[in-house]
Amino acid sequence: MEGSINVLGAGLAYGFAAFGAAIGIGMVGGRTVEAMARQPEMAGKIQTTFFIAAAFAEALGLLGFVLALILMAA
Protein backbone atom coordinates (compact mmCIF):
# COMPACT_ATOMS: atom_id res chain seq x y z
CA MET A 1 0.00 0.00 0.00
CA GLU A 2 2.83 2.36 0.83
CA GLY A 3 4.39 2.01 -2.63
CA SER A 4 1.19 3.02 -4.38
CA ILE A 5 0.97 6.16 -2.24
CA ASN A 6 4.49 7.12 -3.35
CA VAL A 7 3.52 6.63 -6.98
CA LEU A 8 0.35 8.70 -6.49
CA GLY A 9 2.35 11.47 -4.83
CA ALA A 10 4.90 11.37 -7.63
CA GLY A 11 2.18 11.60 -10.25
CA LEU A 12 0.55 14.55 -8.52
CA ALA A 13 3.89 16.32 -8.07
CA TYR A 14 4.77 15.98 -11.72
CA GLY A 15 1.25 16.85 -12.85
CA PHE A 16 1.19 20.08 -10.88
CA ALA A 17 4.71 20.96 -12.02
CA ALA A 18 3.86 20.37 -15.68
CA PHE A 19 0.59 22.29 -15.34
CA GLY A 20 2.35 25.25 -13.72
CA ALA A 21 5.07 25.31 -16.36
CA ALA A 22 2.49 25.16 -19.17
CA ILE A 23 0.45 28.01 -17.67
CA GLY A 24 3.60 30.09 -17.14
CA ILE A 25 4.91 29.59 -20.68
CA GLY A 26 1.46 30.27 -22.12
CA MET A 27 1.13 33.54 -20.23
CA VAL A 28 4.63 34.67 -21.16
CA GLY A 29 4.10 33.66 -24.79
CA GLY A 30 0.84 35.58 -25.03
CA ARG A 31 2.40 38.70 -23.56
CA THR A 32 5.36 38.33 -25.92
CA VAL A 33 3.14 38.29 -28.98
CA GLU A 34 1.22 41.28 -27.63
CA ALA A 35 4.45 43.20 -27.01
CA MET A 36 5.77 42.39 -30.50
CA ALA A 37 2.51 43.57 -32.04
CA ARG A 38 2.80 46.89 -30.18
CA GLN A 39 6.48 47.49 -30.91
CA PRO A 40 7.69 45.47 -33.92
CA GLU A 41 11.07 47.21 -33.86
CA MET A 42 11.82 45.63 -30.46
CA ALA A 43 10.88 42.09 -31.57
CA GLY A 44 14.43 40.74 -31.31
CA LYS A 45 14.95 41.86 -27.72
CA ILE A 46 11.46 40.79 -26.70
CA GLN A 47 11.96 37.35 -28.24
CA THR A 48 15.25 36.90 -26.39
CA THR A 49 13.57 37.80 -23.11
CA PHE A 50 10.77 35.34 -23.90
CA PHE A 51 13.23 32.48 -24.41
CA ILE A 52 14.90 33.22 -21.08
CA ALA A 53 11.56 33.36 -19.24
CA ALA A 54 10.34 30.17 -20.93
CA ALA A 55 13.57 28.40 -19.97
CA PHE A 56 13.07 29.35 -16.31
CA ALA A 57 9.47 28.14 -16.36
CA GLU A 58 10.49 24.89 -18.02
CA ALA A 59 13.30 24.41 -15.49
CA LEU A 60 10.72 24.50 -12.71
CA GLY A 61 8.72 21.85 -14.57
CA LEU A 62 11.83 19.68 -14.83
CA LEU A 63 12.46 20.11 -11.11
CA GLY A 64 8.96 18.75 -10.54
CA PHE A 65 9.85 15.75 -12.68
CA VAL A 66 12.98 15.13 -10.62
CA LEU A 67 10.93 15.42 -7.44
CA ALA A 68 8.50 12.84 -8.83
CA LEU A 69 11.37 10.44 -9.52
CA ILE A 70 12.71 10.95 -6.00
CA LEU A 71 9.27 10.28 -4.51
CA MET A 72 8.92 7.09 -6.54
CA ALA A 73 12.32 5.85 -5.38
CA ALA A 74 11.58 6.49 -1.70
N, C-alpha and C positions, 0 to 999 in steps of 0.2 A: 504493500500500500504506500509505503514511504517513497518508493521510486517513482510511482505515478504522480505523486504530488510534486516532486522535483521537475518532472517533465512538464507538468501543467504550469508550474511557475516559470520555467524556461520559455515555454510557448507564449505566455502572457508578457514576459519581459521583452522578448523579441518583437512581439506584435505591437506593443505600445511604442517601442523604439522606432520601428519601421513606420508606424502611423505618424509619429511626431516628426520624423525626418521628411516624410512625404508632404505633410502640411507645411512645414517650414520651407522646403524647396519650392512648393507651389506658390506660397505667398511671396517669396523673394522673386520668383520668376515673373509673376504677374506685375509686381511693382517695377521690375526691370523693363518689361515691355512698355509699360506706361511712361516710364522716364525716357526711354528711347523715342517714343512717339512725341513727347513734349520737346526734347532737345536732341534732334538727330545728330548734331555736330559732336555731341559728347558720347556717342554710342560706344566707341572703343573703350573709354574709361569705365563706363557703366557696365559693359559686358565683363570686363576684368573683375570689377567689384562683385558682380553676380557669381562668377566662377569661384571666387574666394568664399563668399557666403554659402554657396551650395556645398562646397567642400567641407566646411565646418559642420553644416547640418548633416551631411552624409557621414561624417566622422562620428557624430553622436549616435547615428543609427548603427554603425559598425560596433561601437562600444556596447550597445544593447545586445548585439549578436554575440559578442564575446561574453557578456554577462550570462546570456542564455546557455552558452556552452559550459561555463563554470558551474551554473546551477544544475545542469544535467549530470556533470561529473561528480557532484557532491553527493 
